[in-house]
């Protein structure tokens, strides 16, 4: 039912639309849109300042109209046929290497030049691991001097970040711990007297 009503209302709205549009366009001055209360208050204030403001607003300014009629806009843009450009580019040879490019090691392309006071992820990992392996040799002062970083920043990096270390448990030690715990859980056979046969 809703679709039928929408189709009917659309046809009623479009009935004789061309003639109604011509009638609106033939009027001398179109009916202005309703104004907001704030706009009405502003107009009242300007009426107090200039009593002929309403006459100026409703009257057509002939001098301004003549000046507007003498204004012409000329365009000197060149027409670009994008279809022709596309055809020219299509004639170029397609690339023969269709392999996907390799991913970067850290997920992004590292910059070739690093600004002083900054370091790349690779450099940060390098000096963090150097400090972890040899803290006496790679001190905060030496790292900040070599990588041109502030000593406070270097100290914070070394304090809050660590490189991953792999822990491989010893299987023999794990088995010995398990057997010891099993023995503790089982009742002792030495404490009980042997049954006579």
C-alpha positions in Angstrom: 0.0 0.0 0.0 2.9 2.3 0.8 4.4 2.0 -2.6 1.1 2.8 -4.3 0.6 5.9 -2.2 4.2 7.1 -3.0 3.7 6.6 -6.7 0.3 8.5 -6.6 1.7 11.4 -4.6 4.7 11.6 -6.9 2.4 11.9 -10.0 0.3 14.5 -8.2 3.4 16.6 -7.4 4.6 16.4 -11.0 1.2 17.2 -12.6 1.5 20.3 -14.8 4.9 21.1 -13.3 6.1 22.9 -16.5 3.3 25.4 -16.6 3.6 26.1 -12.8 7.3 26.7 -13.2 6.7 29.2 -16.1 4.1 31.0 -14.0 6.6 31.4 -11.2 9.3 32.6 -13.5 7.0 35.2 -15.3 6.4 37.1 -12.0 8.2 40.4 -11.7 9.7 39.7 -8.3 9.7 36.3 -6.6 8.1 35.9 -3.2 10.9 36.1 -0.6 11.5 33.3 1.8 10.3 33.7 5.4 12.8 35.3 7.6 14.1 34.3 11.0 13.3 36.3 14.1 16.9 37.5 14.4 16.9 38.7 10.8 13.7 40.7 11.4 15.2 42.3 14.5 18.3 43.3 12.4 16.1 44.9 9.8 14.2 46.8 12.5 17.5 48.2 13.8 18.6 49.3 10.3 15.2 50.9 9.7 15.7 53.0 12.8 19.1 54.2 11.5 17.9 54.7 7.8 14.2 55.2 7.3 14.5 54.7 3.5 16.2 51.3 3.9 13.0 49.3 3.0 12.4 51.4 -0.2 16.0 50.8 -1.2 15.7 47.1 -0.5 12.5 46.7 -2.6 13.5 49.0 -5.4 15.7 47.8 -8.3 19.0 49.7 -8.5 19.3 50.5 -12.2 22.9 51.7 -12.0 24.0 48.4 -10.4 21.9 46.4 -12.9 23.6 48.2 -15.8 27.1 47.5 -14.3 26.2 43.9 -13.9 25.1 43.7 -17.5 28.4 45.0 -18.7 30.4 42.3 -16.9 31.5 39.4 -19.1 33.4 36.4 -18.0 35.7 34.9 -20.7 37.5 31.7 -20.2 40.8 31.0 -21.9 41.2 27.4 -20.6 42.3 24.9 -23.2 40.1 21.9 -23.6 42.0 18.7 -22.7 40.7 15.5 -24.1 41.5 13.0 -21.5 40.5 10.1 -23.7 43.3 10.9 -26.1 45.8 11.1 -23.3 44.7 7.7 -22.0 45.1 6.1 -25.4 48.7 7.4 -25.6 49.6 6.0 -22.2 48.0 2.6 -23.1 50.4 2.2 -25.9 53.4 2.1 -23.5 54.9 -1.3 -22.9 53.7 -3.0 -19.8 56.2 -4.1 -17.1 57.6 -7.6 -17.6 58.5 -8.1 -14.0 55.2 -9.1 -12.3 56.6 -10.2 -9.0 55.3 -8.5 -5.9 57.9 -6.3 -4.2 59.6 -7.8 -1.1 58.4 -6.5 2.3 60.7 -4.4 4.4 62.4 -5.9 7.4 60.7 -3.8 10.0 57.5 -3.2 8.0 58.4 0.2 6.6 61.1 1.7 4.4 63.9 3.1 6.5 65.1 6.6 5.7 68.6 7.1 4.1 69.4 10.1 6.3 68.5 10.3 9.9 68.2 13.7 11.6 70.4 14.4 14.7 68.5 13.6 17.9 66.6 10.8 16.2 67.2 7.1 15.4 65.7 4.4 13.3 64.2 1.2 14.6 67.2 -0.8 13.4 69.6 1.6 15.2 67.5 1.5 18.4 67.5 -2.3 18.4 71.2 -2.4 17.8 72.2 -0.2 20.7 69.7 -1.9 23.0 71.1 -5.3 22.3 74.7 -3.9 22.5 73.9 -2.5 26.0 72.3 -5.7 27.1 75.3 -7.8 26.1 78.1 -5.5 27.1 76.8 -2.8 29.5 80.3 -1.8 30.6 81.4 -1.1 27.0 78.1 0.4 25.7 77.3 3.0 28.3 74.5 5.6 28.1 77.1 8.3 27.3 78.8 6.3 24.5 75.4 5.4 22.9 74.1 9.0 23.1 77.4 10.3 21.6 77.5 7.8 18.8 73.9 8.1 17.7 73.6 11.8 18.5 70.8 11.4 21.0 70.1 13.2 24.3 71.5 11.3 27.3 68.2 11.5 29.1 66.3 10.0 26.1 68.9 7.3 25.7 68.7 6.4 29.4 64.9 6.1 29.2 65.1 4.0 26.1 67.5 1.6 27.8 65.4 1.6 30.9 62.0 0.8 29.4 62.9 -1.2 26.3 64.6 -4.6 26.0 65.2 -6.9 23.1 63.7 -10.4 23.1 65.7 -13.1 24.7 65.0 -16.8 24.0 64.7 -19.2 26.9 65.1 -22.9 26.0 64.3 -25.1 29.0 66.5 -28.1 29.7 64.4 -31.2 29.0 66.5 -33.5 31.3 66.1 -31.0 34.2 62.3 -30.9 33.6 62.1 -34.7 33.7 64.1 -34.9 36.9 61.8 -32.3 38.6 58.7 -34.3 37.5 60.0 -37.6 38.8 60.9 -35.9 42.1 57.4 -34.5 42.5 55.9 -37.9 41.7 58.0 -39.6 44.3 56.8 -37.1 46.9 53.2 -37.6 46.0 53.4 -41.5 46.2 53.3 -43.1 49.6 56.7 -44.5 50.8 57.0 -48.3 50.6 59.9 -48.4 53.0 57.9 -47.2 56.0 55.3 -50.0 55.8 56.1 -53.5 57.1 56.4 -56.3 54.5 53.7 -58.8 54.4 54.7 -62.4 55.3 54.5 -64.9 52.6 
